Amino acid sequence: MEEESWQSITVMEDKNGEPHVLQQKVKVYTSGVSEESPGYTKPLMKHRIVPVKDIVNL
């Protein structure tokens, strides 16, 4: 079973000093037995920069 998700890589600041998170899309592979079963991720070549305030509730 496979799904796609975003993995946070690092936090950086934009020109105004506001914190943003660099994220990379990953493909998540699971065994399908249960949600707690070990699996692995494969990084994809898609990235995005997201403001920290959009990820966490401050």
N, C-alpha and C positions, 0 to 999 in steps of 0.2 A: 504494500500500500504506500502511496506517495502523495505528499502535499507540498505546497510552496508556502514559505513564510519569510519574514524579514529578520535579519540578525544584526544587532547593533555592533559596530566595529569600534568607533571612537567618538569622543565629544570634541567639538571644535567651536570656535567663535566666528561669527560673520564680521563684516566691516564695522558694524555698530557695536560689537562686543557682546551680542546676544548668543547664548549657547545653542548649538545645533548638533544633531547626532547624524553621523554618516552610517547608513545601513546598506547591507548587501542582501540581495535576495538569495535564498537557499532552497534547495529541494530537500524535503525531509522524507526519509525512507523508514518505515516501521515494519515490524514483523507481522502486524495485523492480528496478533494473538490478543493483546490488550493495549490500552493507551500507555501503560507503565512498562511495556516491553522495551528493551534496549533497541535502538536504531542508530542511524547515522545521517549526517547531512552532507550535501554536495553543494559547494558555492556556485552560483551562477554569475554571469557577467553583467548583471543589472544592479545599479546603485541608486540611492536617493539620499537627499539631505533633508532632514525633518527638524523643525524647531522643537526644543526640549519641552516647551509648554504644551505642544500637541500630543506628547507621549505620556507625560505625568500630570497629575492634578496638583497644582501648587496652592 
